[in-house]
Amino acid sequence: MNMSGEQQKILLLAALPHNLQYLHLNREIRDIKEAIKQSVKRDSFQIEIRTAVRPRDIRIALAEEMPQIVHFCGHGMENGSLVLEDHEGNHKPVLPKALAALFSLYRDCVKCVLLNACYSALPAEAISKHINYVIGMEQPIDDRSAIVFAGGFYDGLGYNNINNKDVIQRAFDEGIVAIELENFSQGTIPYLWKLGVAQGEKSSHEGEKSSQKVVPVIERKFSPQTPTFEGEKSSQKVEPVIASTSSPQTPTFEFDIVTVNAQGREIKPEKRQAQYYVENLGKNITLEMVDIPGGKFIMGSPEAEGYDHERPQHEVTVQPFFMGKYPITQAQWRAVVALPRVNRKLKPDPSHFKGDDYPVECVSWYDVVEFCARLSKKTGKDYRLPSEAEWEYACRAGTTTPFHFGETLTDKLANYCASETFANEPKGKYRQKTTVVGTFSPNAFGLYDIHGNVWEWCEDTWQKNYQGAPTDGSSWNDNYFLRVLRGGSWYNYPDYCRSAIRGRFYIGGDANNFGFRVFCAVPARTQ
């Protein structure tokens, strides 16, 4: 099939439900559009863009535009559904069968469908029963590779056809080569399905792997149920054991901690104290590091709470360490960014919500690792991100309830989407942005903002569950390009701010609800 000799209409579709905004699709659509405009024989393409698409919008767009190429950017679920929007802007999963039926109506005009969405293999296979060429992804994908692939693909469509070769296959191969030349080939495999090719015989440019598009923070259940808590504590086989490591040379600070019941009522106020040291970052900017005692705890969620990737529960022994009292602030970020570069450049002001005492956000895992490297070089101490186990141990602070505050959250305790409830607490205020660090009460270790405000990067690569997880508190790494985030954010429902919640994101991705706090592995003391 020769598509290079006539103008091709490309319909770019972006589905961005408001509670999946971390996908950065507006930026991706813009960059893909620019890649098309810069491609070889760019005049042979006509681009039409539809965003925030609902099922009806796609039907109308196909009928009105009659495109030859449909390029979809969005989120896919592991069951093969693509996520569109409902009439209120929330996510709406659409099954592969329905998508196939839709495209069957347009088989005479649509020649190729690109599904830049995680887990889009099933809808791609279903659509390929009606459309000549469909590109889909069997695994999560990242945005940089999606943009590079698009540039190579549309370049390939513009090349002169030689000996009547398969133009789409050639364009697909150009896209894969573009990824490889940019060294983005360490991720997952985009596949090309062809009409009439037997199931399982999909093409992948000689079987080479590539990596594409953005991974969602977590896989939200579309019909969430409020967990029950009967027997939750009894399911904890080992009670937390906290070993004190107090030192008279380290100053202390006092604070109040709050515990609430399932109705959100305060039931047990207490006074606590913790030791800490202060790191001077220059220009009156300091970093407070809290002394966290070592101990044992049960990591993960019981059967009555959470998700399968938070299980099985297992006992972990954690050595003493220091952790940032707050998430890293924008003032602290700028102070460290001003230090000499170690491996990569950093933006001095990446955050969307501005303020010196607000947490820094819009930072990738690569960015925060560079931050830790610069801080370590300046101070001579071993600063890094916490492991998942260290983070959860520090968050729980000896508790076994869903939150360190107790059975639930309220808007008086944390910054999250409090217009949704977790247990029987009243609905609260959804602030729709970050808040100044330290606004709310700390946990029993003296750590602030560990539920909500910003997701916090951890050292570990993503694992689908805790089978075979380390039991010594160390990180779990296997060179996978997804990294773990913890704690939820201002944007998330309370269920996604629990002590055991696990998020994941592409190692180079960022969002306006991604931040971090630092860990120090050595027992440093004030100089």
LUMTI-882768 format. One record per residue (C-alpha): x, y, z. Coordinates in nm, 2 decimals, padded with zeros to 4 digits. Layout:
N
<<X Y Z>>
...
END
This chain:
527
<<00.00 00.00 00.00>>
<<00.15 00.33 -00.10>>
<<00.06 00.62 00.13>>
<<00.34 00.85 00.04>>
<<00.20 00.99 -00.28>>
<<-00.10 01.17 -00.14>>
<<-00.18 01.40 00.15>>
<<-00.26 01.21 00.47>>
<<-00.50 01.34 00.73>>
<<-00.37 01.26 01.09>>
<<-00.62 01.28 01.37>>
<<-00.45 01.33 01.71>>
<<-00.67 01.22 02.00>>
<<-00.58 01.29 02.37>>
<<-00.78 01.15 02.65>>
<<-00.69 01.33 02.98>>
<<-00.94 01.27 03.26>>
<<-00.88 01.53 03.54>>
<<-00.78 01.27 03.79>>
<<-00.51 01.13 03.56>>
<<-00.35 01.47 03.48>>
<<00.01 01.35 03.55>>
<<00.02 01.20 03.20>>
<<00.13 01.55 03.06>>
<<-00.07 01.48 02.74>>
<<-00.10 01.84 02.64>>
<<00.28 01.86 02.62>>
<<00.30 01.52 02.44>>
<<00.04 01.62 02.18>>
<<00.23 01.95 02.12>>
<<00.56 01.77 02.08>>
<<00.42 01.50 01.85>>
<<00.26 01.77 01.64>>
<<00.59 01.95 01.61>>
<<00.76 01.62 01.52>>
<<00.51 01.58 01.24>>
<<00.56 01.93 01.12>>
<<00.94 01.88 01.11>>
<<00.92 01.55 00.93>>
<<01.03 01.47 00.58>>
<<00.77 01.59 00.33>>
<<00.58 01.76 00.61>>
<<00.34 01.91 00.35>>
<<00.20 01.57 00.29>>
<<00.03 01.57 00.63>>
<<-00.28 01.75 00.75>>
<<-00.32 01.75 01.13>>
<<-00.64 01.76 01.33>>
<<-00.63 01.76 01.71>>
<<-00.91 01.66 01.96>>
<<-00.84 01.67 02.33>>
<<-01.03 01.56 02.65>>
<<-01.21 01.30 02.43>>
<<-01.52 01.12 02.53>>
<<-01.66 00.82 02.34>>
<<-01.90 01.05 02.15>>
<<-01.62 01.29 02.06>>
<<-01.42 01.01 01.89>>
<<-01.72 00.90 01.69>>
<<-01.79 01.25 01.58>>
<<-01.42 01.32 01.50>>
<<-01.39 01.01 01.28>>
<<-01.71 01.10 01.10>>
<<-01.62 01.46 01.04>>
<<-01.25 01.42 00.96>>
<<-01.24 01.08 00.78>>
<<-00.87 01.05 00.87>>
<<-00.62 00.81 00.72>>
<<-00.42 00.79 01.04>>
<<-00.55 00.80 01.40>>
<<-00.29 00.87 01.67>>
<<-00.43 00.82 02.02>>
<<-00.24 00.94 02.33>>
<<-00.36 00.84 02.67>>
<<-00.38 00.58 02.94>>
<<-00.45 00.21 02.90>>
<<-00.54 -00.05 03.17>>
<<-00.40 -00.39 03.21>>
<<-00.74 -00.55 03.11>>
<<-00.70 -00.39 02.77>>
<<-00.94 -00.09 02.82>>
<<-00.84 00.25 02.70>>
<<-00.93 00.54 02.94>>
<<-01.15 00.81 02.79>>
<<-01.36 01.07 02.98>>
<<-01.72 01.07 03.09>>
<<-01.95 01.37 03.07>>
<<-01.80 01.50 03.40>>
<<-01.44 01.47 03.29>>
<<-01.37 01.16 03.50>>
<<-01.21 00.85 03.37>>
<<-01.42 00.60 03.17>>
<<-01.27 00.27 03.05>>
<<-01.36 00.15 02.70>>
<<-01.32 -00.21 02.62>>
<<-01.13 -00.34 02.32>>
<<-01.45 -00.50 02.17>>
<<-01.62 -00.15 02.16>>
<<-01.31 00.01 02.00>>
<<-01.30 -00.26 01.74>>
<<-01.67 -00.21 01.66>>
<<-01.61 00.17 01.62>>
<<-01.32 00.14 01.38>>
<<-01.50 -00.13 01.18>>
<<-01.73 00.16 01.06>>
<<-01.43 00.35 00.92>>
<<-01.22 00.07 00.76>>
<<-01.26 00.24 00.42>>
<<-01.08 00.56 00.53>>
<<-00.86 00.48 00.83>>
<<-00.55 00.29 00.73>>
<<-00.34 00.30 01.04>>
<<-00.41 00.35 01.42>>
<<-00.13 00.43 01.67>>
<<-00.22 00.36 02.03>>
<<00.04 00.55 02.25>>
<<-00.11 00.40 02.57>>
<<00.01 00.16 02.83>>
<<-00.12 -00.20 02.78>>
<<-00.27 -00.12 02.45>>
<<-00.19 -00.46 02.29>>
<<-00.54 -00.60 02.34>>
<<-00.73 -00.31 02.18>>
<<-00.47 -00.30 01.90>>
<<-00.52 -00.67 01.82>>
<<-00.90 -00.62 01.83>>
<<-00.89 -00.31 01.60>>
<<-00.65 -00.49 01.36>>
<<-00.94 -00.72 01.26>>
<<-01.08 -00.42 01.07>>
<<-00.79 -00.18 01.01>>
<<-00.49 -00.25 00.79>>
<<-00.22 -00.14 01.05>>
<<-00.24 -00.09 01.42>>
<<00.05 -00.01 01.66>>
<<00.01 -00.09 02.03>>
<<00.21 -00.15 02.34>>
<<00.21 -00.46 02.56>>
<<00.36 -00.28 02.86>>
<<00.39 00.07 03.01>>
<<00.56 00.32 02.78>>
<<00.73 00.66 02.83>>
<<00.67 01.00 02.67>>
<<01.02 01.08 02.54>>
<<01.02 00.76 02.33>>
<<00.67 00.82 02.21>>
<<00.77 01.16 02.07>>
<<01.09 01.02 01.91>>
<<00.90 00.72 01.77>>
<<00.64 00.96 01.62>>
<<00.92 01.17 01.45>>
<<01.07 00.86 01.30>>
<<00.74 00.71 01.20>>
<<00.62 01.02 01.02>>
<<00.96 01.07 00.86>>
<<00.92 00.72 00.72>>
<<00.58 00.79 00.57>>
<<00.73 01.08 00.38>>
<<01.01 00.89 00.22>>
<<00.98 00.79 -00.15>>
<<00.85 00.44 -00.19>>
<<01.09 00.20 -00.34>>
<<00.98 -00.11 -00.53>>
<<00.63 -00.08 -00.38>>
<<00.75 -00.18 -00.03>>
<<00.51 -00.19 00.27>>
<<00.52 00.18 00.36>>
<<00.37 00.15 00.71>>
<<00.61 -00.13 00.80>>
<<00.90 00.09 00.67>>
<<00.76 00.39 00.88>>
<<00.73 00.16 01.18>>
<<01.09 00.04 01.14>>
<<01.20 00.41 01.11>>
<<01.03 00.48 01.44>>
<<01.21 00.19 01.62>>
<<01.54 00.30 01.47>>
<<01.48 00.65 01.59>>
<<01.43 00.52 01.94>>
<<01.75 00.31 01.92>>
<<01.96 00.60 01.80>>
<<01.84 00.81 02.10>>
<<01.93 00.52 02.33>>
<<01.57 00.48 02.45>>
<<01.56 00.11 02.37>>
<<01.57 -00.02 02.72>>
<<01.20 -00.04 02.79>>
<<00.91 -00.22 02.63>>
<<00.82 -00.33 02.28>>
<<00.59 -00.15 02.04>>
<<00.42 -00.39 01.81>>
<<00.26 -00.36 01.46>>
<<-00.05 -00.56 01.39>>
<<-00.16 -00.61 01.03>>
<<-00.50 -00.69 00.90>>
<<-00.52 -01.06 00.81>>
<<-00.21 -01.16 00.99>>
<<-00.27 -01.45 01.23>>
<<-00.29 -01.39 01.60>>
<<00.05 -01.37 01.76>>
<<00.23 -01.29 01.44>>
<<00.28 -00.92 01.52>>
<<00.58 -00.73 01.39>>
<<00.84 -00.56 01.61>>
<<01.13 -00.46 01.39>>
<<01.33 -00.79 01.43>>
<<01.21 -00.84 01.78>>
<<01.40 -00.54 01.93>>
<<01.27 -00.37 02.24>>
<<01.18 -00.01 02.28>>
<<01.03 00.22 02.54>>
<<00.74 00.45 02.51>>
<<00.52 00.70 02.69>>
<<00.42 00.77 03.05>>
<<00.32 00.53 03.32>>
<<00.04 00.62 03.55>>
<<00.12 00.69 03.91>>
<<-00.09 00.40 04.03>>
<<-00.36 00.18 03.88>>
<<-00.68 00.32 04.01>>
<<-00.97 00.08 04.06>>
<<-01.27 00.21 03.88>>
<<-01.52 00.09 04.14>>
<<-01.33 00.14 04.46>>
<<-01.48 00.01 04.78>>
<<-01.42 00.14 05.13>>
<<-01.20 -00.12 05.30>>
<<-01.31 -00.27 05.62>>
<<-01.09 -00.28 05.92>>
<<-01.23 -00.57 06.13>>
<<-00.93 -00.78 06.23>>
<<-00.68 -00.56 06.07>>
<<-00.45 -00.53 06.37>>
<<-00.48 -00.90 06.45>>
<<-00.35 -00.98 06.10>>
<<-00.03 -00.81 06.19>>
<<00.18 -01.11 06.30>>
<<00.46 -00.91 06.45>>
<<00.42 -00.59 06.65>>
<<00.66 -00.31 06.56>>
<<00.98 -00.31 06.76>>
<<01.15 00.03 06.79>>
<<01.51 00.05 06.91>>
<<01.61 00.38 07.05>>
<<01.93 00.54 06.92>>
<<01.91 00.87 07.12>>
<<02.23 01.06 07.15>>
<<02.29 01.35 07.40>>
<<02.49 01.53 07.14>>
<<02.19 01.57 06.91>>
<<01.94 01.84 06.98>>
<<01.57 01.75 07.03>>
<<01.24 01.91 06.93>>
<<00.90 01.86 07.08>>
<<00.57 01.81 06.90>>
<<00.21 01.69 06.94>>
<<00.09 01.39 06.75>>
<<-00.28 01.32 06.68>>
<<-00.47 00.99 06.65>>
<<-00.82 00.97 06.50>>
<<-01.09 00.70 06.48>>
<<-01.29 00.60 06.17>>
<<-01.51 00.91 06.22>>
<<-01.21 01.14 06.21>>
<<-01.25 01.24 06.57>>
<<-00.93 01.29 06.77>>
<<-00.90 01.02 07.04>>
<<-00.55 01.02 07.17>>
<<-00.34 01.34 07.16>>
<<00.02 01.29 07.28>>
<<00.34 01.49 07.32>>
<<00.66 01.35 07.17>>
<<01.01 01.45 07.11>>
<<01.27 01.36 06.85>>
<<01.64 01.42 06.79>>
<<01.77 01.58 06.47>>
<<02.06 01.76 06.32>>
<<02.07 02.07 06.09>>
<<02.26 02.08 05.76>>
<<02.35 02.43 05.65>>
<<02.29 02.48 05.27>>
<<02.41 02.84 05.26>>
<<02.23 03.17 05.25>>
<<02.03 03.10 05.56>>
<<01.88 02.79 05.40>>
<<01.89 02.48 05.63>>
<<01.79 02.11 05.61>>
<<01.66 01.94 05.92>>
<<01.72 01.57 05.94>>
<<01.53 01.37 06.20>>
<<01.69 01.07 06.39>>
<<01.48 00.76 06.31>>
<<01.55 00.47 06.54>>
<<01.60 00.12 06.40>>
<<01.35 -00.16 06.45>>
<<01.12 -00.42 06.30>>
<<00.78 -00.37 06.14>>
<<00.53 -00.54 05.92>>
<<00.54 -00.40 05.57>>
<<00.24 -00.39 05.33>>
<<-00.14 -00.42 05.36>>
<<-00.36 -00.69 05.52>>
<<-00.62 -00.86 05.30>>
<<-00.89 -00.62 05.42>>
<<-00.70 -00.32 05.30>>
<<-00.53 -00.19 04.99>>
<<-00.43 -00.37 04.67>>
<<-00.26 -00.69 04.56>>
<<00.07 -00.51 04.48>>
<<00.09 -00.42 04.86>>
<<00.11 -00.78 04.95>>
<<00.22 -01.02 05.09>>
<<00.28 -00.86 05.43>>
<<00.63 -00.94 05.55>>
<<00.85 -00.86 05.85>>
<<01.13 -00.61 05.78>>
<<01.43 -00.51 06.00>>
<<01.54 -00.15 05.95>>
<<01.87 00.00 06.07>>
<<01.87 00.35 06.23>>
<<01.89 00.64 05.98>>
<<01.81 01.01 05.94>>
<<01.53 01.14 05.72>>
<<01.42 01.48 05.61>>
<<01.18 01.64 05.86>>
<<00.98 01.77 05.56>>
<<00.97 01.71 05.18>>
<<01.25 01.91 05.01>>
<<01.13 02.27 04.97>>
<<01.18 02.49 04.67>>
<<01.43 02.71 04.86>>
<<01.64 02.40 04.96>>
<<01.62 02.28 04.59>>
<<01.76 02.61 04.46>>
<<02.04 02.60 04.72>>
<<02.16 02.26 04.62>>
<<02.11 02.32 04.24>>
<<02.35 02.61 04.28>>
<<02.62 02.35 04.38>>
<<02.86 02.21 04.12>>
<<02.70 01.96 03.88>>
<<02.78 01.59 03.94>>
<<02.61 01.41 03.65>>
<<02.33 01.62 03.50>>
<<02.19 01.97 03.48>>
<<01.90 02.07 03.71>>
<<01.64 02.33 03.66>>
<<01.66 02.59 03.95>>
<<01.28 02.65 03.95>>
<<01.09 02.35 03.82>>
<<00.78 02.37 04.04>>
<<00.43 02.45 03.92>>
<<00.31 02.58 04.25>>
<<00.56 02.85 04.36>>
<<00.68 02.93 04.71>>
<<01.01 02.90 04.91>>
<<00.85 02.68 05.18>>
<<00.63 02.48 04.94>>
<<00.76 02.14 04.84>>
<<00.96 02.12 04.52>>
<<00.76 01.93 04.25>>
<<00.79 01.86 03.88>>
<<01.11 01.67 03.95>>
<<01.20 01.33 03.80>>
<<01.38 01.04 03.97>>
<<01.69 01.13 03.78>>
<<01.67 01.49 03.90>>
<<01.64 01.39 04.27>>
<<01.93 01.15 04.25>>
<<02.14 01.43 04.11>>
<<02.02 01.65 04.40>>
<<02.14 01.38 04.65>>
<<02.47 01.35 04.47>>
<<02.54 01.72 04.49>>
<<02.43 01.74 04.86>>
<<02.65 01.44 04.94>>
<<02.95 01.59 04.77>>
<<02.91 01.92 04.96>>
<<02.86 01.77 05.30>>
<<03.07 01.45 05.29>>
<<02.76 01.25 05.41>>
<<02.58 00.98 05.23>>
<<02.25 01.14 05.11>>
<<02.02 00.94 04.90>>
<<01.65 00.85 04.85>>
<<01.50 00.61 05.10>>
<<01.42 00.25 05.00>>
<<01.05 00.16 05.00>>
<<01.09 -00.03 05.33>>
<<01.27 00.26 05.49>>
<<01.00 00.50 05.37>>
<<00.71 00.29 05.50>>
<<00.88 00.22 05.83>>
<<00.94 00.60 05.88>>
<<00.58 00.67 05.77>>
<<00.42 00.42 06.00>>
<<00.63 00.53 06.31>>
<<00.52 00.22 06.50>>
<<00.16 00.22 06.38>>
<<-00.03 -00.06 06.20>>
<<-00.34 00.14 06.10>>
<<-00.40 00.26 05.74>>
<<-00.25 00.60 05.83>>
<<-00.01 00.70 06.10>>
<<-00.29 00.92 06.22>>
<<-00.51 00.61 06.27>>
<<-00.81 00.48 06.09>>
<<-00.86 00.76 05.84>>
<<-00.76 01.11 05.72>>
<<-00.93 01.45 05.75>>
<<-00.85 01.78 05.58>>
<<-00.72 01.90 05.92>>
<<-00.45 01.63 05.91>>
<<-00.32 01.63 05.56>>
<<-00.34 01.79 05.21>>
<<-00.52 01.55 04.97>>
<<-00.85 01.53 04.78>>
<<-01.06 01.55 05.10>>
<<-01.39 01.59 04.90>>
<<-01.37 01.20 04.90>>
<<-01.38 01.00 05.22>>
<<-01.19 00.69 05.33>>
<<-01.40 00.56 05.63>>
<<-01.67 00.75 05.81>>
<<-01.51 01.09 05.84>>
<<-01.69 01.40 05.71>>
<<-01.59 01.53 05.37>>
<<-01.34 01.82 05.38>>
<<-01.17 02.08 05.16>>
<<-01.00 01.98 04.83>>
<<-00.72 02.24 04.81>>
<<-00.61 02.16 04.46>>
<<-00.25 02.25 04.51>>
<<00.05 02.19 04.74>>
<<00.07 02.35 05.08>>
<<00.36 02.49 05.29>>
<<00.55 02.20 05.45>>
<<00.49 02.16 05.82>>
<<00.13 02.29 05.80>>
<<-00.01 01.97 05.95>>
<<00.07 01.75 06.25>>
<<00.37 01.51 06.23>>
<<00.39 01.14 06.30>>
<<00.54 00.98 06.61>>
<<00.89 01.01 06.46>>
<<00.85 01.38 06.40>>
<<00.81 01.36 06.02>>
<<00.57 01.61 05.85>>
<<00.36 01.58 05.53>>
<<00.43 01.21 05.48>>
<<00.06 01.16 05.39>>
<<-00.04 01.37 05.09>>
<<00.10 01.70 04.96>>
<<00.35 01.54 04.72>>
<<00.43 01.18 04.61>>
<<00.78 01.10 04.73>>
<<01.03 00.92 04.51>>
<<01.20 00.61 04.65>>
<<01.52 00.43 04.55>>
<<01.35 00.11 04.43>>
<<01.24 -00.01 04.09>>
<<00.88 -00.11 04.07>>
<<00.78 -00.47 04.15>>
<<00.44 -00.61 04.10>>
<<00.42 -00.74 04.46>>
<<00.63 -00.82 04.76>>
<<00.71 -01.18 04.66>>
<<01.08 -01.22 04.73>>
<<01.12 -00.86 04.87>>
<<01.43 -00.78 05.08>>
<<01.37 -00.81 05.46>>
<<01.67 -00.60 05.57>>
<<01.53 -00.26 05.46>>
<<01.74 -00.24 05.15>>
<<01.61 -00.12 04.81>>
<<01.50 -00.37 04.54>>
<<01.66 -00.28 04.21>>
<<01.66 -00.46 03.87>>
<<01.74 -00.18 03.62>>
<<01.37 -00.15 03.53>>
<<01.27 00.20 03.41>>
<<00.97 00.24 03.65>>
<<01.05 00.37 04.00>>
<<00.84 00.38 04.31>>
<<00.67 00.67 04.47>>
<<00.50 00.68 04.81>>
<<00.26 00.87 05.02>>
<<00.00 01.02 04.78>>
<<-00.04 01.39 04.71>>
<<-00.27 01.69 04.71>>
<<-00.44 01.55 04.40>>
<<-00.53 01.20 04.53>>
<<-00.82 01.04 04.72>>
<<-00.74 00.94 05.08>>
<<-00.71 00.57 04.98>>
<<-00.40 00.67 04.78>>
<<-00.24 00.84 05.07>>
<<-00.22 00.53 05.30>>
<<00.11 00.42 05.47>>
<<00.12 00.12 05.24>>
<<00.02 00.28 04.91>>
<<00.27 00.22 04.63>>
<<00.29 00.43 04.31>>
<<00.51 00.40 04.01>>
<<00.63 00.63 03.73>>
<<00.87 00.64 03.45>>
<<01.22 00.71 03.58>>
<<01.26 01.03 03.37>>
<<00.90 01.16 03.42>>
<<00.77 01.43 03.65>>
<<00.45 01.59 03.75>>
<<00.32 01.87 03.97>>
<<00.25 01.63 04.26>>
<<00.59 01.45 04.26>>
<<00.85 01.55 04.52>>
<<01.08 01.38 04.76>>
<<01.26 01.38 05.10>>
<<01.62 01.28 05.16>>
<<01.77 01.00 05.36>>
<<02.11 00.99 05.53>>
<<02.25 00.65 05.60>>
<<02.52 00.74 05.84>>
<<02.47 00.87 06.20>>
<<02.58 01.22 06.12>>
<<02.57 01.48 06.40>>
<<02.58 01.85 06.41>>
<<02.93 01.98 06.34>>
END
